[in-house]
Amino acid sequence: MRAIVRILQRLAVLSLGIISIWLIVYVFEFTDKKVPTLFALGITYGIGAYVILPRAVRMGLKLLQRKHVPRFTVTGDGLVGDPVNLALVGTLDQLRTAFAGAGWVEADPLNIKTSWLMAKAFVLNKPYPTAPFSTLYLFGRGQDIGFQKAIGNSPRKRHHIRFWAQDVANAQANANTLDFWLNTDRPHHSELALWVGAGTRDTGFSLTRLTFQITHATDADTNAERDFIIGELTRCGAIRHAVLFKPGDRLERVNHYIADGEIAVAEIA
């Protein structure tokens, strides 16, 4: 089995190399005659970062996948996203009230208008307190809601967390099983729910490690961000005592993040 995996990995790398050579030889030969070199470089970067490399990485992740409880979100490309590190029990209104009391604001929905406003704020370094989040996936769907707290006046730095709702009874019975994490059902917004969250701190601008896509740079220590969020909610009396819950085997590193695999679980007061 290992030999087969190695062969497939080598074939994937070989294929990627062949495609890259084709881009350099043929795409640049065409574009040099028609458009400026910078535009040609932009086309090549876009194809490589947003088409070729994501597919190659997805293939590698599938080959290396283990059948254990997932402890991280995934991007729209199917790549590893932010680690899951916090869960709160309450209704949607209670969740909103808790973060509002701690001085956090709800993120705008992601669409063409808000994406443009975010890009403009990011480039000009102008405040955008309710900036939208990119979509990450858990339970087979994008986040249900997200909150953030700006660091200074820059849109490039912020504390933020995404949440996905799950049925409380299902969580109590099956949280240590794959069935729970593969369940795509979403409880009604008025129902008591388990809000599974992934909190990280944006620190600036960067390129993703595996595919070189443009993104926010994030602090690697998601344990510290989890503790910061719990501290914020505790100080304003929004939650009761939080306990750590481990959903699966110990996790030492996810993508470029350092995480202990534990989720802080608390009931909204």
C-alpha positions as CSV (number, residue, x, y, z in Angstrom):
1,M,0.0,0.0,0.0
2,R,2.8,2.4,0.9
3,A,4.5,1.7,-2.4
4,I,1.3,2.5,-4.3
5,V,1.0,5.8,-2.4
6,R,4.6,6.7,-3.2
7,I,4.1,6.0,-6.9
8,L,0.9,8.1,-7.0
9,Q,2.7,11.0,-5.2
10,R,5.5,10.9,-7.7
11,L,3.1,10.8,-10.6
12,A,1.3,13.8,-9.2
13,V,4.6,15.7,-8.8
14,L,5.7,14.7,-12.3
15,S,2.4,15.8,-13.8
16,L,2.7,19.2,-12.0
17,G,6.1,19.6,-13.4
18,I,5.0,18.9,-17.0
19,I,2.1,21.3,-16.7
20,S,4.5,24.0,-15.3
21,I,6.9,23.6,-18.2
22,W,4.0,23.8,-20.6
23,L,2.9,27.1,-19.1
24,I,6.4,28.5,-19.2
25,V,7.2,27.5,-22.8
26,Y,3.8,28.0,-24.5
27,V,1.9,30.5,-22.4
28,F,4.8,32.9,-22.2
29,E,5.6,32.5,-25.9
30,F,2.1,33.5,-26.8
31,T,1.6,36.3,-24.3
32,D,5.0,38.0,-25.0
33,K,3.7,38.8,-28.5
34,K,0.2,40.0,-27.4
35,V,0.4,41.4,-23.9
36,P,2.9,42.9,-21.4
37,T,5.2,40.5,-19.5
38,L,3.7,41.5,-16.1
39,F,0.2,40.4,-17.4
40,A,1.7,37.1,-18.5
41,L,3.2,36.6,-15.1
42,G,-0.1,37.4,-13.5
43,I,-1.9,34.8,-15.7
44,T,0.7,32.1,-14.8
45,Y,0.5,32.9,-11.1
46,G,-3.3,32.7,-11.1
47,I,-3.3,29.4,-12.9
48,G,-0.6,27.9,-10.7
49,A,-1.9,29.2,-7.4
50,Y,-5.6,28.9,-7.9
51,V,-6.0,25.9,-10.3
52,I,-3.0,23.6,-10.4
53,L,-1.5,23.6,-6.9
54,P,-4.8,23.4,-5.1
55,R,-5.7,20.2,-7.0
56,A,-2.3,18.7,-6.4
57,V,-2.5,19.4,-2.7
58,R,-6.0,18.0,-2.5
59,M,-4.8,14.8,-4.1
60,G,-2.0,14.6,-1.6
61,L,-4.3,15.1,1.4
62,K,-6.7,12.4,0.1
63,L,-3.8,10.0,-0.1
64,L,-2.6,10.8,3.4
65,Q,-6.1,11.0,5.0
66,R,-6.8,9.0,8.1
67,K,-10.1,7.9,9.4
68,H,-10.2,9.9,12.6
69,V,-12.3,12.8,14.0
70,P,-11.5,16.0,12.0
71,R,-10.1,18.8,14.1
72,F,-9.9,21.5,11.4
73,T,-12.0,23.2,8.8
74,V,-11.4,23.0,5.1
75,T,-11.2,25.8,2.4
76,G,-13.3,25.9,-0.7
77,D,-10.5,24.2,-2.5
78,G,-10.7,21.3,0.0
79,L,-7.4,22.2,1.7
80,V,-6.7,22.3,5.4
81,G,-8.2,25.4,7.1
82,D,-8.3,26.8,10.6
83,P,-8.2,24.3,13.6
84,V,-11.4,23.9,15.6
85,N,-10.7,25.2,19.1
86,L,-13.9,26.5,20.8
87,A,-17.6,25.5,21.2
88,L,-20.4,27.4,23.0
89,V,-23.8,26.1,23.9
90,G,-26.8,28.5,23.4
91,T,-29.2,30.0,20.9
92,L,-28.2,32.2,18.0
93,D,-29.5,35.3,19.9
94,Q,-27.5,34.3,23.0
95,L,-24.4,33.9,20.9
96,R,-24.8,37.3,19.4
97,T,-25.5,38.9,22.7
98,A,-22.4,37.2,24.3
99,F,-20.0,38.6,21.7
100,A,-21.6,42.0,21.6
101,G,-21.2,42.2,25.3
102,A,-17.5,41.4,24.9
103,G,-17.1,44.2,22.3
104,W,-17.0,42.0,19.2
105,V,-19.0,42.7,16.0
106,E,-20.6,40.3,13.6
107,A,-18.9,40.0,10.2
108,D,-20.7,41.1,7.1
109,P,-21.9,38.4,4.7
110,L,-19.4,37.7,1.9
111,N,-20.5,39.0,-1.5
112,I,-19.2,41.1,-4.3
113,K,-19.8,44.4,-2.6
114,T,-18.3,43.4,0.8
115,S,-15.3,41.7,-0.9
116,W,-14.6,44.9,-2.8
117,L,-14.9,47.0,0.4
118,M,-12.6,44.6,2.2
119,A,-10.0,44.6,-0.6
120,K,-10.0,48.4,-0.7
121,A,-9.7,48.7,3.1
122,F,-6.9,46.2,3.1
123,V,-4.9,47.9,0.4
124,L,-5.5,51.4,1.8
125,N,-5.2,50.2,5.4
126,K,-8.5,51.9,6.3
127,P,-10.7,50.6,9.1
128,Y,-13.5,48.1,8.2
129,P,-14.8,46.8,11.6
130,T,-17.4,44.4,10.1
131,A,-15.3,43.1,7.3
132,P,-16.4,39.7,5.8
133,F,-14.7,36.4,6.3
134,S,-13.6,34.0,3.6
135,T,-15.7,30.9,3.7
136,L,-14.4,27.8,5.5
137,Y,-16.3,24.5,5.7
138,L,-17.2,22.2,8.5
139,F,-20.2,19.8,8.6
140,G,-20.3,20.0,4.8
141,R,-21.2,23.8,4.8
142,G,-19.7,27.2,5.2
143,Q,-19.8,29.0,8.5
144,D,-23.2,30.0,9.9
145,I,-21.9,33.2,11.6
146,G,-18.6,34.9,12.5
147,F,-17.4,37.6,14.9
148,Q,-14.4,39.8,15.1
149,K,-12.5,42.4,17.1
150,A,-10.2,44.8,15.4
151,I,-6.6,45.3,16.6
152,G,-6.0,49.0,16.3
153,N,-7.5,50.6,13.2
154,S,-6.0,48.4,10.6
155,P,-8.2,45.9,8.7
156,R,-5.2,43.6,8.4
157,K,-5.1,42.7,12.1
158,R,-8.0,41.3,14.0
159,H,-9.2,38.6,16.3
160,H,-11.9,36.6,14.6
161,I,-13.9,33.4,14.9
162,R,-16.3,31.4,12.7
163,F,-19.1,29.2,14.1
164,W,-21.1,26.3,12.8
165,A,-24.2,25.1,14.6
166,Q,-24.9,21.5,15.5
167,D,-27.7,19.8,17.4
168,V,-26.9,19.6,21.2
169,A,-28.3,16.2,21.7
170,N,-26.3,14.8,18.7
171,A,-23.2,16.4,20.1
172,Q,-23.7,14.9,23.6
173,A,-24.2,11.4,22.1
174,N,-21.7,11.4,19.2
175,A,-19.1,14.1,19.5
176,N,-16.3,11.6,19.5
177,T,-17.4,9.9,16.3
178,L,-17.1,10.6,12.6
179,D,-20.9,10.5,12.4
180,F,-21.1,13.8,14.3
181,W,-18.5,15.6,12.2
182,L,-20.0,14.3,9.0
183,N,-23.6,15.4,9.9
184,T,-24.7,18.2,7.6
185,D,-28.0,19.0,9.5
186,R,-28.3,22.5,10.9
187,P,-30.6,23.3,13.8
188,H,-33.2,26.1,13.6
189,H,-31.8,29.5,14.7
190,S,-34.2,29.6,17.6
191,E,-33.1,26.2,19.0
192,L,-30.4,25.6,21.6
193,A,-27.3,24.6,19.7
194,L,-23.7,23.7,20.0
195,W,-21.8,26.4,18.2
196,V,-18.5,24.8,17.0
197,G,-15.9,27.5,16.4
198,A,-12.5,28.1,14.8
199,G,-10.8,31.2,16.2
200,T,-7.6,32.7,14.9
201,R,-5.8,36.1,14.9
202,D,-5.0,37.9,11.7
203,T,-1.6,39.6,11.7
204,G,-1.2,41.0,8.2
205,F,-0.8,39.9,4.6
206,S,0.7,36.7,3.3
207,L,0.5,33.9,0.8
208,T,-0.8,30.5,1.6
209,R,1.9,27.9,2.2
210,L,0.8,25.2,-0.1
211,T,-0.8,27.1,-3.0
212,F,0.6,30.7,-2.7
213,Q,-2.8,32.3,-2.8
214,I,-3.2,35.8,-1.3
215,T,-4.7,35.7,2.2
216,H,-4.5,37.2,5.7
217,A,-1.4,36.1,7.7
218,T,-2.5,34.5,10.9
219,D,-0.8,33.9,14.2
220,A,0.3,30.2,14.4
221,D,-0.7,29.8,18.1
222,T,-4.4,29.0,17.9
223,N,-4.3,27.8,21.6
224,A,-3.5,31.4,22.7
225,E,-6.3,32.8,20.5
226,R,-8.8,30.2,22.0
227,D,-7.7,31.3,25.5
228,F,-8.0,35.0,24.5
229,I,-11.6,34.5,23.3
230,I,-12.6,32.6,26.4
231,G,-11.1,35.3,28.6
232,E,-13.0,38.0,26.7
233,L,-16.3,36.2,27.1
234,T,-15.6,35.3,30.7
235,R,-14.7,38.9,31.8
236,C,-18.0,40.3,30.6
237,G,-20.0,37.5,32.2
238,A,-21.1,36.1,28.9
239,I,-20.2,32.4,29.6
240,R,-19.9,30.1,32.5
241,H,-16.8,28.1,33.3
242,A,-15.1,26.6,30.2
243,V,-13.7,23.1,30.2
244,L,-11.3,21.6,27.6
245,F,-12.7,18.7,25.5
246,K,-10.5,16.6,23.2
247,P,-12.4,15.4,20.1
248,G,-9.8,12.9,18.9
249,D,-6.1,11.9,19.1
250,R,-3.6,14.6,20.1
251,L,-2.9,17.1,17.3
252,E,0.5,18.8,17.3
253,R,0.4,20.7,14.0
254,V,-2.3,21.5,11.4
255,N,-1.0,23.2,8.2
256,H,1.2,26.0,9.7
257,Y,-0.7,26.1,13.0
258,I,0.3,24.8,16.3
259,A,-2.7,23.3,18.2
260,D,-3.1,20.9,21.0
261,G,-6.3,19.5,19.6
262,E,-8.4,20.6,22.6
263,I,-11.7,22.5,22.2
264,A,-12.8,24.8,25.0
265,V,-16.5,24.2,25.6
266,A,-18.6,26.6,27.6
267,E,-22.3,27.4,28.2
268,I,-23.5,30.9,27.3
269,A,-24.7,32.5,30.5
